[in-house]
């Protein structure tokens, strides 16, 4: 007798190579045991999927549930399950919750909120993964080892750049984390963490990942003007060290530089033809969620958060920061305060609106907000090009990622902050906008592969991401005609439509709108 039988659905197997086909899916002990027309077979639980699609659960390789601590504070992860996400990968962009040199490193990471909410009783990656296993999360979790987090711990909050010996210690801890179960290493090219010889540091990190046969995931710096320079440095280092390279949320901000995106795709394609194993991910929105301090001049951010705060409090340097930002010609009407503002009244307002209310320039508003929030403020930046988003999604080397965190809708009454709507609707939006409304642009089969088998392959997630015999029964059942996002920037706490059932390791976790 099977544990679960999903009857009569159209199977989209996740490979992207096979057209959908009608079949029943039988599951035993959390594993797909058989796919075919199964008549008269007994099962403890049967789900009718007639008229619906059965596909592998989505794998979000750019997840922030660890960075925003919702793995601990909202462990139901409802906003992700309701989209059909069954596996999330954290530790992105150089930041992870393990390995840690000391527990107080978590409090020092600027993007992590209220670390007092959790008890950090781990240091090694294995200990961290054991803690999460004990929590019995309703979805699968994997993580990269964040290199910047490790370096921050080694430096013990010093503003200086790490020396070679300290980088060697950091690489040893990352290597240990890979042995303990991390899926790869992530590295962020940020002014806060700039090294004396960043290219050498990055090559050494790539060597470490290559030695373990894992992926190295990179967050590029200079996403407006020097975007191509940053990409070129990364590609050269990756080719030299023969590492599996993944570029995290590839994008170009600022209209003046949007044309660089197509050039970046050409650079990536050329490296691929030369033999580099390279992929990148994109999220299906022309708006991102960023730390506001990233809009400041690079020179102002050097030396770390405390150094930046000192510059903001120094009249002459503060004036120079404002002057440099004014030269950027930022459209302040496209920057919306989203989270961690010094006063809830600012949430949902654009920088342009606040500038008008306060009678000051937009650059001065940003400086004021950052000083008052001690750099913790997060904004929505509506500064991406939809044509670039489409080009990224269509590209054969791309993975589609969510980029959000898991929230429970009940938490809406407890906070005024606005999560990016991708936390509730990224994958339904992707399928609806790019595979349903424009099926000539992207077939459903190819679209599903970009969110299932492709990320599983790149990040080494074995036996997941494909609906096939012997694979883990991470499955979603959805209606491709009605599947769509409902979350908006002003009202993000809205579950998507069209997802009927979600199973993780053969267990039903979401069905008929209930968790």
C-alpha positions in Angstrom: 0.0 0.0 0.0 1.3 3.4 -0.9 1.3 6.2 1.6 0.1 8.8 -0.9 -1.4 8.7 -4.4 -1.9 11.8 -6.5 -4.4 10.9 -9.2 -5.0 12.2 -12.7 -2.7 15.2 -12.8 -0.6 16.5 -15.7 2.9 15.9 -14.6 5.5 18.5 -15.4 8.6 16.6 -14.3 11.0 19.5 -13.8 13.6 18.5 -16.3 12.4 21.0 -18.9 13.1 18.3 -21.6 9.8 16.5 -21.5 6.3 17.8 -22.3 3.7 17.4 -19.6 1.9 14.1 -19.5 -1.0 12.6 -17.6 -0.1 10.2 -14.8 -0.6 9.3 -11.2 2.2 9.7 -8.7 2.6 7.2 -5.9 4.7 7.9 -2.8 6.0 5.6 0.0 8.2 6.7 2.9 8.6 10.2 1.5 10.0 8.9 -1.8 8.3 8.8 -5.2 7.9 5.1 -5.8 6.0 5.0 -9.1 4.6 7.3 -11.9 2.1 6.1 -14.4 -1.5 5.2 -14.8 -2.1 3.4 -11.6 -5.6 1.8 -11.4 -7.1 0.1 -8.4 -4.0 0.5 -6.2 -4.5 1.1 -2.5 -3.2 4.2 -0.7 -3.5 5.6 2.8 -4.2 9.0 1.3 -5.4 10.0 -2.1 -5.4 13.5 -3.7 -7.4 14.2 -6.8 -5.3 16.3 -9.3 -7.6 16.1 -12.3 -7.3 19.3 -14.3 -4.2 20.4 -12.3 -0.4 20.2 -12.8 1.8 18.1 -10.6 5.4 19.3 -10.4 8.4 19.2 -8.2 8.4 21.7 -5.3 10.2 25.0 -6.0 13.8 25.5 -4.7 14.6 29.0 -3.7 18.3 29.5 -3.9 18.2 33.1 -2.7 16.2 32.9 0.5 16.4 35.3 3.4 14.6 33.4 6.1 17.9 33.0 8.0 19.0 36.6 7.5 15.7 38.0 8.8 15.6 35.3 11.5 12.1 34.2 10.5 13.3 30.6 10.6 13.2 31.0 14.3 10.5 33.7 14.9 8.0 32.5 12.3 8.9 28.8 11.7 5.7 28.0 9.9 7.2 29.7 6.8 3.7 30.0 5.4 4.4 32.7 2.8 6.9 30.3 1.2 4.8 27.1 1.4 1.8 28.8 -0.1 3.9 29.6 -3.2 4.9 25.9 -3.6 8.4 26.4 -2.2 9.6 23.2 -0.6 13.3 23.9 -0.3 15.2 27.1 0.6 18.9 27.9 0.6 20.2 30.5 2.9 23.6 31.9 3.7 23.6 34.2 0.6 25.7 37.2 -0.3 28.5 36.5 2.2 26.3 36.3 5.2 25.1 33.2 7.1 24.1 32.1 10.6 27.0 29.6 10.7 29.9 29.1 11.1 30.3 31.7 13.8 33.5 32.6 15.7 31.2 33.9 18.5 27.5 34.2 19.0 27.6 38.0 19.1 28.5 38.1 15.4 24.8 37.7 14.6 24.0 41.0 16.4 26.7 42.8 14.4 25.4 41.8 11.0 23.4 44.8 9.8 20.7 43.0 7.9 19.6 40.7 10.8 16.8 42.1 12.9 16.5 42.0 16.7 19.0 39.2 17.4 17.8 39.2 21.0 14.8 37.2 19.8 16.9 34.1 19.4 19.3 32.1 21.5 22.5 31.5 19.5 23.7 28.3 21.0 25.9 27.1 18.1 29.1 28.0 16.4 29.9 25.2 13.9 27.8 24.6 10.8 27.0 21.1 12.0 25.7 22.4 15.3 23.5 25.0 13.5 22.0 22.4 11.1 21.3 20.1 14.1 19.4 23.0 15.8 17.3 23.6 12.8 16.6 19.8 12.4 15.3 19.8 15.9 12.9 22.6 15.1 11.1 20.3 12.5 10.7 23.0 9.9 7.9 22.3 7.4 10.3 22.6 4.4 13.8 21.6 3.5 16.7 24.0 4.4 20.2 24.2 3.2 22.8 26.9 3.5 26.0 28.3 2.1 28.8 29.4 4.4 28.9 33.2 4.3 32.5 34.3 4.1 32.0 37.9 5.3 30.3 36.6 8.4 33.3 34.5 9.2 35.8 37.3 8.6 33.7 39.7 10.8 34.0 37.1 13.6 37.7 36.7 13.1 38.3 40.5 13.2 36.1 40.8 16.3 34.5 44.0 15.1 37.7 45.7 14.0 37.1 48.2 11.2 40.4 47.3 9.4 40.8 44.9 6.5 41.7 41.3 7.5 45.3 40.2 6.9 46.4 37.0 5.2 46.6 35.0 8.4 43.1 36.0 9.3 41.8 35.1 5.9 43.5 31.8 6.2 41.6 31.2 9.5 38.4 32.2 7.8 39.0 29.8 4.9 39.7 27.0 7.4 36.4 27.6 9.1 34.5 27.7 5.8 36.2 24.5 4.7 35.1 22.9 8.0 31.6 24.2 7.3 31.6 22.5 3.9 32.6 19.2 5.6 29.8 19.7 8.1 27.2 20.0 5.3 27.2 23.6 3.9 26.3 23.5 0.2 29.0 26.0 -0.9 30.6 29.4 0.0 29.0 32.8 -0.6 31.1 35.9 -1.0 29.8 39.5 -1.1 31.7 42.3 -2.8 30.7 45.1 -0.5 32.6 48.3 0.4 32.1 47.4 4.1 34.3 44.4 3.6 36.7 45.5 1.0 40.1 43.8 1.2 43.5 45.2 0.4 43.8 42.7 -2.5 40.2 41.6 -3.0 41.0 39.7 -6.2 43.5 37.5 -4.4 41.1 36.9 -1.4 38.3 36.0 -3.8 40.6 33.6 -5.7 41.6 31.9 -2.4 37.9 31.5 -1.5 37.3 30.0 -5.0 40.1 27.6 -4.4 38.5 26.4 -1.1 35.1 25.8 -2.8 36.7 24.1 -5.8 38.7 21.8 -3.5 35.4 20.6 -2.0 33.7 20.4 -5.3 31.0 22.9 -4.2 29.6 26.1 -5.7 30.9 29.6 -5.0 28.1 32.1 -5.0 29.0 35.8 -5.5 27.1 39.0 -4.9 28.6 41.6 -7.3 29.5 45.1 -6.2 28.9 48.3 -8.1 25.5 47.4 -9.6 25.2 50.8 -11.3 28.3 52.4 -12.8 31.1 49.8 -12.3 29.0 46.8 -12.7 30.9 45.3 -15.7 34.3 45.9 -13.9 33.0 43.9 -10.9 31.7 41.1 -13.1 34.9 41.0 -15.1 37.0 40.6 -11.9 34.8 37.8 -10.7 34.8 35.9 -14.0 38.6 36.1 -14.3 39.1 34.7 -10.8 36.6 31.9 -11.3 38.2 30.8 -14.6 41.7 30.8 -13.0 40.5 28.6 -10.1 38.1 26.4 -12.1 35.3 26.8 -9.6 31.6 26.3 -10.1 30.5 29.9 -10.1 27.0 31.2 -9.4 26.2 34.9 -9.5 23.5 36.0 -7.0 20.6 38.2 -8.2 22.3 39.5 -11.4 20.9 43.0 -12.0 21.8 46.6 -13.0 20.3 49.5 -11.1 20.0 53.1 -12.5 18.5 53.7 -15.9 21.8 55.2 -17.2 23.4 51.8 -16.9 20.6 49.4 -17.9 22.3 48.7 -21.2 25.2 47.0 -19.3 23.0 44.0 -18.5 23.0 42.7 -22.1 26.8 43.2 -22.1 27.0 41.2 -18.9 25.1 38.3 -20.4 27.5 38.3 -23.3 30.5 38.2 -20.9 28.9 35.2 -19.1 28.2 33.4 -22.3 31.8 33.8 -23.5 33.1 32.4 -20.2 30.7 29.5 -20.5 32.0 28.8 -24.0 35.6 28.8 -22.6 34.6 26.1 -20.2 33.6 27.9 -17.0 30.7 26.4 -15.1 28.7 29.5 -14.5 25.0 30.3 -13.7 23.1 33.2 -12.2 19.8 33.9 -10.6 17.2 36.6 -11.1 13.9 37.4 -9.3 10.8 38.2 -11.2 10.4 41.9 -10.2 11.8 45.1 -11.5 12.1 46.3 -7.9 14.6 45.1 -5.2 14.7 45.3 -1.5 18.1 46.8 -0.3 19.8 48.2 2.7 19.6 52.0 2.2 23.2 52.5 3.0 24.1 50.8 -0.3 23.0 54.0 -2.1 25.8 55.9 -0.4 29.2 56.6 -2.1 31.6 53.6 -1.8 34.2 55.8 -0.1 31.8 56.6 2.7 31.2 52.9 3.4 34.8 51.8 3.7 35.9 50.6 7.1 32.6 49.1 8.1 29.4 50.3 9.8 30.9 52.2 12.7 33.2 54.1 10.4 30.2 55.1 8.2 28.3 56.2 11.3 31.2 58.4 12.3 31.3 60.0 8.9 27.5 60.7 9.1 28.0 62.5 12.4 30.9 64.5 11.1 29.6 67.7 9.5 32.2 68.0 6.7 32.1 64.4 5.6 28.3 64.3 5.9 28.1 67.3 3.6 30.4 65.6 1.1 28.3 62.4 1.2 25.2 64.5 0.3 27.0 66.3 -2.5 28.2 63.0 -4.0 24.7 61.5 -3.8 23.2 64.5 -5.5 25.5 63.9 -8.4 24.1 60.4 -8.9 20.7 61.8 -10.0 18.8 59.2 -8.0 15.0 59.2 -8.6 13.9 59.5 -5.0 10.2 58.9 -6.0 11.3 55.3 -6.7 12.8 54.7 -3.3 10.2 53.6 -0.7 10.9 53.1 3.0 10.0 49.5 3.8 11.5 48.4 7.1 13.4 49.3 10.3 12.7 53.0 10.0 13.3 55.1 13.2 9.6 55.9 13.2 6.7 53.8 11.8 5.2 56.9 10.1 8.0 56.7 7.5 7.0 53.2 6.4 5.5 53.1 2.9 6.6 56.6 2.0 9.0 57.5 -0.8 12.1 59.5 -0.1 10.7 62.1 -2.4 7.5 62.4 -0.3 9.6 62.6 2.9 11.8 65.3 1.3 8.7 67.3 0.5 7.3 66.8 4.0 10.6 67.8 5.7 11.6 70.5 3.3 15.0 69.1 2.5 16.8 67.4 -0.4 16.3 63.6 -1.0 20.0 62.9 -0.3 19.7 64.7 3.0 16.6 62.6 3.9 18.6 59.4 3.2 21.5 60.6 5.4 19.0 61.5 8.2 17.3 58.2 8.0 20.5 56.2 8.1 21.9 58.1 11.1 18.6 57.8 13.0 18.3 54.1 12.3 22.0 53.3 12.8 22.1 52.1 9.2 19.4 49.4 9.7 16.8 50.9 7.3 15.6 48.9 4.3 13.9 50.3 1.2 12.2 49.1 -2.0 14.2 50.4 -4.9 12.1 50.5 -8.1 15.2 51.0 -10.2 15.4 47.8 -12.4 14.5 47.4 -16.0 11.7 45.0 -16.9 13.3 44.3 -20.2 16.5 43.2 -18.4 14.4 41.0 -16.0 12.8 39.3 -19.0 16.2 38.8 -20.6 17.6 37.3 -17.4 14.6 35.0 -17.0 14.8 33.7 -20.6 18.5 33.1 -20.5 19.5 29.4 -20.6 22.0 29.9 -17.7 19.6 31.5 -15.4 17.8 30.2 -12.3 14.6 31.9 -11.0 14.8 32.7 -7.3 12.5 34.3 -4.8 14.8 36.5 -2.8 12.3 36.8 0.1 11.9 35.3 3.5 9.2 33.1 5.1 6.4 34.9 7.0 3.2 33.9 8.7 0.3 36.1 7.7 -0.7 36.3 11.4 2.5 38.3 12.0 1.0 41.2 10.1 -0.6 42.7 13.1 2.6 42.5 15.1 4.7 44.8 12.9 4.5 47.8 10.6 7.5 46.8 8.4 6.7 45.9 4.8 8.4 42.7 3.5 9.0 42.7 -0.3 6.0 41.1 -2.0 8.3 38.4 -3.4 8.2 36.8 0.1 4.6 35.9 -0.6 4.4 35.7 -4.4 7.6 35.4 -6.4 7.1 31.9 -7.9 3.4 32.2 -8.8 4.2 35.6 -10.3 7.0 34.1 -12.3 4.8 31.3 -13.7 1.8 33.6 -14.3 3.6 36.5 -15.9 6.2 34.8 -17.9 4.9 31.3 -18.7 1.1 31.6 -18.7 0.3 35.2 -19.9 3.2 34.9 -22.4 3.6 31.2 -23.2 5.5 32.0 -26.4 8.1 33.6 -24.2 8.6 30.6 -21.8 6.9 27.3 -21.8 5.6 26.0 -18.5 8.0 23.0 -18.7 11.0 25.2 -19.1 9.8 27.6 -16.5 9.3 24.9 -13.9 12.8 23.6 -14.6 14.3 27.0 -13.8 12.9 26.7 -10.3 13.4 23.0 -9.7 16.0 20.8 -11.4 18.3 23.7 -12.4 18.8 25.0 -8.8 19.1 21.4 -7.5 21.9 20.7 -9.9 23.8 23.9 -9.4 23.7 23.7 -5.6 24.2 20.0 -5.3 20.7 19.2 -3.8 20.6 15.5 -4.6 17.4 13.6 -5.4 15.2 16.7 -5.4 13.9 19.1 -8.1 12.6 16.3 -10.4 9.3 14.4 -10.3 10.8 10.9 -11.0 11.0 7.5 -9.3 13.4 7.4 -6.4 13.3 11.2 -5.8 12.1 12.9 -2.7 8.4 13.5 -2.8 8.6 17.3 -2.7 5.6 18.0 -4.9 3.2 20.8 -5.7 -0.2 20.6 -7.3 -1.4 23.8 -8.9 -3.8 25.2 -11.5 -1.7 26.9 -14.2 -4.7 28.9 -15.3 -5.3 30.7 -12.0 -1.9 30.6 -10.4 -0.8 34.2 -9.7 0.6 36.4 -7.0 -1.6 38.7 -5.0 1.0 40.4 -2.8 1.7 44.1 -3.5 4.3 46.6 -2.2 1.6 48.3 -0.1 -0.1 45.1 1.0 2.4 42.3 0.8 0.7 39.9 3.3 -1.4 38.2 0.7 -1.1 34.6 -0.2 -1.0 33.7 -3.9 -3.7 32.0 -5.9 -3.7 28.7 -7.7 -1.6 26.4 -5.4 -3.9 23.6 -4.4 -1.5 21.2 -2.5 2.1 21.1 -1.3 3.9 18.0 -0.1 7.4 18.0 1.5 9.0 14.6 1.8 5.6 13.0 1.1 3.9 14.9 3.9 1.0 17.3 3.2 2.0 20.7 4.5 -0.5 22.9 2.6 -3.9 22.1 1.1 -7.0 24.1 0.2 -5.5 27.2 1.7 -4.8 25.6 5.0 -1.4 24.8 6.5 
